[in-house]
Amino acid sequence: MNRDIQQRAAKIKMLLMDVDGVLTNGKLYNVPDAEGHMVETKGFDSQDGIGLQWLNWKGIKTGVISGRVSPATAERARQCKMAYVYQGHIEKVPILEEILADAKIDVSEVAYVGDDLTDVVIMRRVGLAIAPANARPEVKKVAHHVTAAPGGEGAIREVVELLLAAQGLWGEILRHYEVGE
């Protein structure tokens, strides 16, 4: 891991993320409910989910800021024990400021993962800006780090492992599961 990325990751107390294209592959599925009304759903990666729970175990808060409103996102956030869930917000800077005030942490202690243009304004402000492999080229240019995995296919798990390793906590996770380092 690059020394600059490691130093930035070592300070992180909160991981914030976009949803579509980051926690998912960006595809939205409209399916009928029991009454025949169309509802939106999306797919999430199970390894991302357990990784987010590990952050919770280690006291690193998580949250999402999404332009779309989706019950699937709210449920995934609940499952992953996210501290902050903001949906329906394309203008994300005021939300970031609200979260920082509530969490009482500095913006340098926040990592943000985003894939599209609406994420750049936050990425330019946080301590560690990350783009998944499937991010727009303009977003990758702004990111401090680009994951090998695309959104919805392990990008967040990769970020979790990076943060835990930089903070000396990854070995504890491996030992917990009786896996050698």
N, C-alpha and C positions, 0 to 999 in steps of 0.2 A: 504494500500500500504506500502510495506517495506520501512523503512526510507532511506536506501542507494539509492534505486530506486527513491524515491521522491526527494532526494537532487540532484541526477544526472539529473532527468527530469526537475527540476526547472531552470537549467542553459541552456537548449537546445534552440538554435536559428535556427536550421535547422534539418529537417528530410529527410534523404536519404534512398532509398529503392532499393532492387532488384525488379524485376518484376515478373517473372514466379515462382510461389510457394509462393509469398508474396502479390502482388496486384491481382494475379490470383490463381486459384487452381493448376496451373502447367500444365494443359492440353492445348495442341496446336491443333487447328482444321484447316485442309486444305480444303478449299472450292473453287469451280470454280468461276472466275469472269465472266463478260459478254462475254469475248472472249474465255472462256474455260480454261484460265490459272489458275493454282492453286495458291491461296493466303492463307496466314496464318492469322487466327484470334484467339481471346481468349476472355474470359468473365471476366468482372470486377464487383466488388460489389458496388452498388449505395451508400450504407451507408459509405463505405470507401471514396467515391468521395466527398460527402458533408463534411465529416470530414476534408479532405485535403483542401477544400475551407475555412473552419473555421480557419485552421492554417494560411492561407494566410491573412484572415481578421485581425488576431492578430499579424501579422508581423513575423511569423515563416515560413521561406522559405522551400520549398520542392523540391525533385528531385529524379531521378532514374538513376541507373547505371546498365545496363543489358548486358549480354553476347550476347543476340540475337538482331537482327534488325527486327522491326515489325512496319508497319504503324499503327496498332491498338494501340501500346504503345505510339507512337507519338501523336495520336489523344487523347488518354486518358490523357496524360500529359498536352495537350493544354486545355482540358475541366477542369482539376483540377488546372490550373494556376501554374504549376510547373515551378520553376526558372531554373532548371538544368535537361537536358535530354541527357544522354549519352547511346548510344546503340552500340552493337558490340564490347564490351570491356570485355574480360575475366580477363585481368590484371587490377584490379580496383584501386590499390593504387595510380598510377600516376593520375588517374581521380580525386580521393579524394583530392590529393594535389593541382590540378588545381582549383577545386571548392573552396577549403579553401582560396587560394590566391585571387580568384575573389571576394569571399564573405567577405574577410577580417575578418574572425572569427577563433577562436582557435578550434582545433580538439575536445577539451573537451566540446564544445558547439554544437556538432553534435550527433544526434541519428541515428543509422542505423539499418534497419530491413533486415535480410537475412535468407535464408533457406538452402543453400547448401555450399559445401566446398569452392567455389570461393569467398564466402562472409566473411569467417573467417578472412582473412588478414585485412579487413576494420574493422570488429567487434572488433578486438584486439586493434585498434587504437583510436576509438571514445569514447566520454564521456558516451554514453548509447547504449549498444548493445542489440538488441532485436531479438528473433527468434519466428516465428509463431509456433503454435502447431504442424504443419505438417513438421517442419524442421528436417533435418538429426540429429541423436543423437549427432554426433560430434559437430554440430553447437550449439545445445542447451547447451552443456557443456561450451561453450565459452560465451554465452549470459548472460548479467546481469539479463534479464527478458525474460520469455517465455509467450506468450499470451495464453489465453484459447481457442481462436478461431484460426482455420487454415487460411492460406493464401487464399485470394479470397473469404473468408466467414466472413469478419468482423475483421480480425486481425489488419488491419491498423486503422479502426475506434476505436478499443480498445486502440491502441497506441496514437491516437489523444486525446482521452478522458483522458488518463493517463498524457500526456504532459500538456494539458490545466488545469487539476485539480491541478497538481503540481505547476503550475505557477499562480494559483488563478484566472484563466480565465473561468473555466467551468461554474460557476454560471452566468456569462454574457451571455453565449450561451443559457443556460436554460431560463433566463429571456427574451432574445430576442424572443424566441419561446413561451413565456408565460407558461413555464413549471416550476412547483415548484421544489425547491432543495431538 
